[in-house]
Amino acid sequence: MSLSNLSILNVSGNKFSGSMPIGIGNLQQLSVLNLSKNGFSGTIPSSIGTLYKLTVVDLSGQNFSGEIPFDLAGLPNLQVIALQQNKLSGNVPEGFSSLLGMQYLNLSSNSLSGHIPSTFGFLTSLVVLSLSNNHINGSIPPDLANCSALEDLDLHSNSLSGQIPADLGRLSLLSVLDLGRNNLTGEVPIDISNCSSLTSLVLDLNHLSGNIPESLSRLSNLTVLDLSTNNFSGEIPANLTMLSSLVSFNVSNNNLVGQTPVMLGSRFNNSLDYAGNQGLCGEPLERCETSGNGGNKLIMFIAVAASGALLLLSCCCLYTYNLLRWRRKLKEKAAGEKKHSPARASSRTSGGRGSGENGGPKLVMFNNKITLVETIEATREFDEEHVLSRTHYGVVYKAFYNDGMVLSIRRLSDGSK
């Protein structure tokens, strides 16, 4: 029985095993080849490259090994290539970039290596590109932004490095962007917020840093946001609460600080989604020490310090006031003595001898303008701190008078003069 006119061969979901029949290459009218979810093994025969009418090749979920046949790149009508979940190795075929009608390319869950060809930017009809769970390295080509029809870009679980290209923000139809579990660095480009159709943004397990862009709040269709296990810092933007469609949110294991936005914390109340951020507090984590953010602690410290300084200044002013008041009283007392003791003042002779009243101590001076009371004040009542010397004839004190004059005063040992 001849099958030369067969256009669709679909034996998916069976238990076929062994090598793929080479005779399939004789089915020149074949447009759909679906052998998925069987147990075929060995290499993919290059004879498939002769089936020029093929639009769909689905060999997923098998045990195929070896490299992807280069001949597949010569099938001009191919729209779907599904080779995921096999054991294929080698580089991602750059020749696929010549398949300008390609809409679906899934090479995930294999052992592919090398770089992502920048020439994939020519695939302007590509809707789904999945290269996840491989060993692909290098950077993400900015040229992928030329795939204007792209809706699903899945590159997670590879060894990609470098920064996320800001050009990806030009993919207005992009719905799923999964770059998790790679070695990406730098900040999240603000341009990603221009992908207005984005429903899932997964960037976990990378080395991304900087603040979480507040502009992500513009992604009104976003349902999944996973930024966990990176080096993000700063606070969680409060305006992320505007993402009303969000059903999954994870920022765990970063360097975030401050209080979780109240409404966001109440919607996503699993503490594991915030864990691993030592500076983060608030629902559903431990209650913050203050009702505000971390800046309130600094404000509180400044307020306490200012209050202490004001109290110290008040004490100094009060002490100075009392000291001046005491000095004024002494001056008034001295002035009163001058006014009410004319006898003592008139008894001073040119020799400078003055007698005390009622047989009290006498003051012998070379200046007839100084009283005994003023001298007692000038020496702080003959305080020890004013002692200049001690002799057989008495103790010499240093006296500081209110008019600025400084004299040395000898107090005789008998205390009479």
C-alpha positions as CSV (number, residue, x, y, z in Angstrom):
1,M,0.0,0.0,0.0
2,S,1.5,3.3,-1.1
3,L,1.4,6.4,1.2
4,S,3.0,8.7,-1.3
5,N,0.0,11.2,-1.1
6,L,-0.1,11.3,2.7
7,S,-0.1,14.9,4.0
8,I,-0.5,14.4,7.7
9,L,1.2,11.8,9.9
10,N,0.2,12.0,13.5
11,V,1.0,9.1,15.8
12,S,1.5,11.1,19.0
13,G,0.9,9.7,22.5
14,N,1.7,6.1,21.7
15,K,4.5,3.7,22.9
16,F,6.5,3.5,19.7
17,S,10.2,3.0,20.3
18,G,13.4,2.4,18.4
19,S,14.8,4.6,15.6
20,M,12.7,6.9,13.5
21,P,11.8,5.1,10.2
22,I,14.0,6.4,7.4
23,G,11.2,5.7,4.9
24,I,9.4,8.8,6.2
25,G,11.6,10.7,3.8
26,N,9.7,9.2,0.9
27,L,6.4,10.9,1.9
28,Q,6.9,14.0,-0.3
29,Q,3.4,15.3,0.2
30,L,3.7,15.4,4.0
31,S,2.9,18.7,5.6
32,V,2.5,17.6,9.2
33,L,4.8,15.2,11.0
34,N,3.8,14.5,14.6
35,L,5.6,11.7,16.5
36,S,5.5,13.4,19.9
37,K,5.2,11.6,23.2
38,N,6.6,8.2,22.1
39,G,9.8,6.4,22.8
40,F,11.8,7.0,19.6
41,S,15.6,7.2,20.1
42,G,18.7,7.6,18.1
43,T,19.4,10.6,15.8
44,I,16.9,12.5,13.8
45,P,17.4,11.3,10.2
46,S,18.5,14.0,7.7
47,S,16.0,12.6,5.2
48,I,13.4,14.8,6.8
49,G,15.2,17.6,5.0
50,T,13.7,16.4,1.7
51,L,10.1,16.9,2.7
52,Y,9.7,20.4,1.3
53,K,6.0,20.7,2.0
54,L,6.4,20.3,5.7
55,T,4.9,23.0,7.8
56,V,4.9,21.2,11.2
57,V,7.6,19.0,12.7
58,D,6.8,17.8,16.2
59,L,9.3,15.3,17.6
60,S,8.9,16.4,21.3
61,G,9.0,14.2,24.3
62,Q,11.3,11.5,22.8
63,N,14.8,10.2,23.4
64,F,16.4,11.6,20.3
65,S,20.1,12.5,20.7
66,G,22.9,14.0,18.6
67,E,22.7,17.3,16.8
68,I,19.7,18.8,15.1
69,P,19.9,18.1,11.4
70,F,21.1,21.1,9.4
71,D,18.7,20.0,6.6
72,L,15.7,21.2,8.6
73,A,16.8,24.7,7.8
74,G,16.2,24.0,4.1
75,L,12.5,23.5,4.5
76,P,11.0,26.9,3.4
77,N,7.4,26.3,4.5
78,L,8.2,25.3,8.1
79,Q,6.1,27.2,10.7
80,V,6.4,24.9,13.7
81,I,9.5,23.1,15.0
82,A,8.9,21.3,18.3
83,L,12.0,19.4,19.5
84,Q,11.6,19.9,23.3
85,Q,12.3,17.3,25.9
86,N,14.8,15.2,24.1
87,K,18.6,14.6,24.5
88,L,19.7,16.7,21.6
89,S,23.2,18.4,21.8
90,G,25.3,20.8,19.8
91,N,24.7,24.4,19.0
92,V,21.4,26.1,18.3
93,P,21.2,26.0,14.5
94,E,21.8,29.5,13.1
95,G,20.3,28.2,9.8
96,F,16.8,28.4,11.4
97,S,17.0,32.2,10.8
98,S,16.3,31.6,7.1
99,L,12.9,30.1,7.9
100,L,11.1,33.5,7.6
101,G,7.6,31.9,8.1
102,M,8.6,30.3,11.4
103,Q,6.0,31.0,14.1
104,Y,6.9,28.4,16.8
105,L,10.4,27.3,17.7
106,N,10.7,25.2,20.9
107,L,14.1,23.6,21.6
108,S,13.7,23.5,25.4
109,S,14.8,20.8,27.8
110,N,17.7,19.4,25.8
111,S,21.5,19.7,26.1
112,L,22.1,22.4,23.5
113,S,25.0,24.8,24.0
114,G,26.6,27.8,22.2
115,H,25.0,31.3,21.8
116,I,21.6,32.4,20.7
117,P,22.1,33.4,17.1
118,S,21.5,37.2,16.6
119,T,20.1,36.4,13.2
120,F,17.0,35.1,14.9
121,G,16.0,38.7,14.7
122,F,15.0,38.1,11.0
123,L,12.1,35.8,12.2
124,T,9.5,38.6,12.2
125,S,6.7,36.0,12.2
126,L,8.0,34.2,15.3
127,V,5.4,34.1,18.1
128,V,7.0,31.6,20.5
129,L,10.7,31.1,21.1
130,S,11.6,28.7,23.9
131,L,15.2,27.7,24.5
132,S,14.9,27.0,28.3
133,N,16.6,24.2,30.2
134,N,19.7,24.0,28.1
135,H,23.4,25.0,28.4
136,I,23.2,28.1,26.2
137,N,25.6,30.9,27.2
138,G,26.6,34.4,26.1
139,S,24.3,37.4,26.1
140,I,20.7,37.9,25.0
141,P,20.9,39.4,21.5
142,P,19.1,42.8,21.3
143,D,18.2,41.8,17.7
144,L,15.4,39.6,19.2
145,A,13.5,42.9,19.6
146,N,13.0,42.8,15.8
147,C,10.7,39.8,16.2
148,S,7.7,42.1,16.3
149,A,5.2,39.3,16.6
150,L,6.9,37.6,19.6
151,E,4.5,36.8,22.4
152,D,6.4,34.2,24.4
153,L,10.2,34.4,25.1
154,D,11.4,31.7,27.4
155,L,15.1,31.5,28.1
156,H,15.2,30.3,31.7
157,S,17.6,27.8,33.2
158,N,20.6,28.5,31.0
159,S,24.0,30.2,31.5
160,L,23.1,33.5,29.9
161,S,25.1,36.5,31.1
162,G,25.3,40.2,30.6
163,Q,22.4,42.7,30.9
164,I,18.8,42.5,29.9
165,P,18.6,44.3,26.6
166,A,16.5,47.5,26.8
167,D,15.4,46.8,23.2
168,L,13.1,44.1,24.4
169,G,10.8,47.0,25.5
170,R,9.8,47.3,21.8
171,L,8.0,43.9,21.9
172,S,4.5,45.4,22.3
173,L,2.9,41.9,21.9
174,L,5.1,40.1,24.4
175,S,3.0,38.3,27.0
176,V,5.6,36.0,28.7
177,L,9.2,37.0,29.5
178,D,11.0,34.3,31.4
179,L,14.8,35.0,31.9
180,G,15.1,33.3,35.3
181,R,17.8,31.0,36.5
182,N,20.7,32.5,34.5
183,N,23.7,34.8,35.3
184,L,22.2,38.1,34.2
185,T,23.5,41.3,35.8
186,G,22.8,45.0,35.9
187,E,19.4,46.7,36.5
188,V,16.0,45.9,35.1
189,P,15.6,48.2,32.1
190,I,12.7,50.7,32.6
191,D,11.9,50.0,28.9
192,I,10.4,46.6,29.9
193,S,7.5,48.6,31.2
194,N,6.6,49.4,27.6
195,C,5.6,45.8,27.0
196,S,2.0,46.6,27.7
197,S,0.8,43.0,26.9
198,L,3.1,41.4,29.5
199,T,1.3,39.0,31.8
200,S,4.3,37.1,33.2
201,L,7.7,38.6,34.1
202,V,10.1,36.0,35.7
203,L,13.7,37.1,36.5
204,D,14.5,34.9,39.5
205,L,17.9,33.4,40.4
206,N,20.1,35.9,38.6
207,H,22.5,38.6,39.8
208,L,20.3,41.6,39.0
209,S,20.8,44.7,41.1
210,G,19.5,48.3,41.6
211,N,16.0,49.3,42.6
212,I,12.8,47.6,41.5
213,P,11.5,49.9,38.8
214,E,8.4,51.8,39.8
215,S,7.5,51.9,36.2
216,L,6.5,48.2,36.4
217,S,3.2,49.4,37.8
218,R,2.3,50.3,34.2
219,L,2.0,46.6,33.3
220,S,-1.7,46.5,34.0
221,N,-2.1,43.0,32.6
222,L,0.7,41.5,34.7
223,T,-0.3,38.4,36.7
224,V,3.1,36.9,37.7
225,L,6.1,38.9,39.0
226,D,9.0,36.9,40.3
227,L,12.1,38.9,41.2
228,S,13.4,36.5,43.9
229,T,17.0,35.6,44.6
230,N,18.8,38.6,43.1
231,N,20.6,41.6,44.5
232,F,17.8,44.2,44.4
233,S,18.0,47.0,46.9
234,G,15.9,49.9,48.1
235,E,12.2,49.6,49.0
236,I,9.4,47.8,47.3
237,P,7.6,50.4,45.2
238,A,4.3,51.2,46.8
239,N,2.6,51.7,43.4
240,L,2.9,48.0,42.6
241,T,-0.4,47.8,44.5
242,M,-1.9,49.2,41.3
243,L,-1.3,45.9,39.6
244,S,-4.9,44.6,40.1
245,S,-4.4,41.5,37.9
246,L,-1.4,40.3,39.9
247,V,-1.9,36.8,41.4
248,S,1.7,35.8,42.0
249,F,4.4,38.0,43.6
250,N,7.8,37.0,44.9
251,V,10.7,39.3,46.0
252,S,12.4,37.0,48.5
253,N,16.2,36.7,49.0
254,N,17.2,40.2,48.0
255,N,18.6,43.3,49.8
256,L,15.3,45.1,50.1
257,V,14.6,47.4,53.1
258,G,11.7,49.4,54.6
259,Q,8.1,48.5,55.1
260,T,6.2,46.3,52.7
261,P,3.4,48.3,51.0
262,V,0.3,47.6,53.2
263,M,-2.1,46.7,50.5
264,L,0.5,44.5,48.7
265,G,1.3,42.7,52.0
266,S,-2.4,42.0,52.6
267,R,-2.9,40.6,49.1
268,F,0.2,38.4,49.1
269,N,0.4,37.4,52.8
270,N,2.8,34.4,52.5
271,S,6.0,35.5,54.4
272,L,8.1,33.2,52.1
273,D,7.5,35.6,49.2
274,Y,9.4,38.3,51.2
275,A,11.9,36.2,53.2
276,G,15.6,36.7,53.0
277,N,15.5,40.6,53.1
278,Q,17.0,41.5,56.4
279,G,15.9,45.2,56.1
280,L,12.3,44.4,55.2
281,C,9.4,44.5,57.7
282,G,5.7,44.8,57.9
283,E,2.9,42.5,57.0
284,P,3.3,39.5,56.5
285,L,6.7,39.8,58.1
286,E,7.5,41.1,61.6
287,R,6.0,44.4,62.6
288,C,8.2,47.4,61.9
289,E,9.7,49.2,64.9
290,T,8.0,52.4,63.9
291,S,4.8,53.0,61.9
292,G,6.8,54.7,59.1
293,N,9.6,53.6,56.9
294,G,13.2,53.1,57.9
295,G,13.8,56.9,57.6
296,N,11.7,57.5,60.7
297,K,14.4,56.0,62.9
298,L,16.8,58.7,61.7
299,I,14.2,61.4,62.3
300,M,13.6,60.0,65.9
301,F,17.3,60.1,66.6
302,I,17.7,63.6,65.3
303,A,14.7,64.8,67.4
304,V,16.1,63.2,70.6
305,A,19.6,64.7,70.0
306,A,18.0,68.2,69.3
307,S,16.0,68.0,72.5
308,G,19.1,67.1,74.5
309,A,21.1,69.9,73.0
310,L,18.2,72.4,73.8
311,L,18.1,71.2,77.4
312,L,21.9,71.6,77.8
313,L,21.7,75.1,76.3
314,S,18.9,76.0,78.7
315,C,21.0,74.8,81.7
316,C,24.0,76.8,80.5
317,C,21.8,80.0,80.2
318,L,20.3,79.5,83.6
319,Y,23.8,79.0,85.2
320,T,25.1,82.1,83.5
321,Y,22.1,84.1,84.6
322,N,22.5,83.1,88.2
323,L,26.3,83.8,88.1
324,L,25.7,87.3,86.8
325,R,23.0,87.9,89.3
326,W,25.3,86.9,92.1
327,R,28.1,89.1,90.9
328,R,25.6,92.0,90.6
329,K,24.6,91.5,94.2
330,L,28.2,91.6,95.4
331,K,28.8,94.8,93.5
332,E,25.6,96.4,95.0
333,K,26.8,95.3,98.5
334,A,30.2,96.8,97.9
335,A,28.7,100.0,96.6
336,G,26.5,100.2,99.7
337,E,29.5,99.9,101.9
338,K,31.3,102.7,100.2
339,K,28.2,104.9,100.5
340,H,27.5,104.1,104.2
341,S,31.1,104.1,105.5
342,P,32.5,107.7,105.0
343,A,34.5,107.5,108.2
344,R,36.5,104.6,106.9
345,A,37.2,106.3,103.6
346,S,38.3,109.6,105.2
347,S,40.6,107.8,107.6
348,R,42.8,106.6,104.8
349,T,46.0,108.5,104.8
350,S,48.6,109.0,102.1
351,G,50.4,106.1,103.7
352,G,47.5,104.0,102.8
353,R,46.5,102.7,106.3
354,G,42.7,102.1,107.0
355,S,41.1,100.9,110.2
356,G,38.2,98.5,110.5
357,E,35.1,99.2,112.5
358,N,34.6,97.9,116.0
359,G,38.2,96.9,116.3
360,G,37.9,94.5,113.2
361,P,40.7,93.6,110.8
362,K,42.5,96.5,109.1
363,L,43.5,96.9,105.4
364,V,46.7,98.6,104.5
365,M,46.7,99.7,100.8
366,F,48.7,101.9,98.5
367,N,45.4,102.8,96.7
368,N,42.7,104.6,98.7
369,K,39.9,103.6,96.3
370,I,39.7,99.9,97.4
371,T,37.7,98.7,100.3
372,L,38.0,95.6,102.4
373,V,34.8,94.1,101.0
374,E,36.0,94.4,97.5
375,T,39.3,92.7,98.5
376,I,37.5,89.8,100.1
377,E,35.4,89.4,96.9
378,A,38.5,89.8,94.7
379,T,40.2,86.9,96.5
380,R,37.0,84.8,96.9
381,E,37.2,85.2,100.6
382,F,40.9,84.4,100.6
383,D,40.3,81.1,98.7
384,E,43.2,78.6,98.5
385,E,43.1,78.8,94.7
386,H,44.3,82.4,94.9
387,V,47.4,81.7,97.0
388,L,50.6,83.0,95.4
389,S,53.1,82.2,98.2
390,R,53.4,81.5,101.9
391,T,56.0,83.2,104.1
392,H,56.9,83.7,107.7
393,Y,55.0,87.0,107.6
394,G,51.8,85.7,106.1
395,V,50.1,84.4,102.9
396,V,50.1,86.3,99.7
397,Y,46.9,86.1,97.6
398,K,46.2,87.2,94.0
399,A,43.2,89.5,93.9
400,F,41.1,90.2,90.8
401,Y,39.0,93.4,91.1
402,N,35.9,94.2,89.1
403,D,37.6,97.1,87.3
404,G,40.2,94.8,85.9
405,M,43.0,95.7,88.3
406,V,45.0,92.7,89.7
407,L,47.0,93.1,92.9
408,S,48.8,90.8,95.3
409,I,47.5,91.0,98.9
410,R,49.5,89.9,101.9
411,R,47.4,88.6,104.8
412,L,49.4,88.9,108.0
413,S,49.7,85.7,110.1
414,D,47.9,87.2,113.1
415,G,44.9,88.0,110.8
416,S,44.6,91.7,111.9
417,K,45.8,93.3,108.7
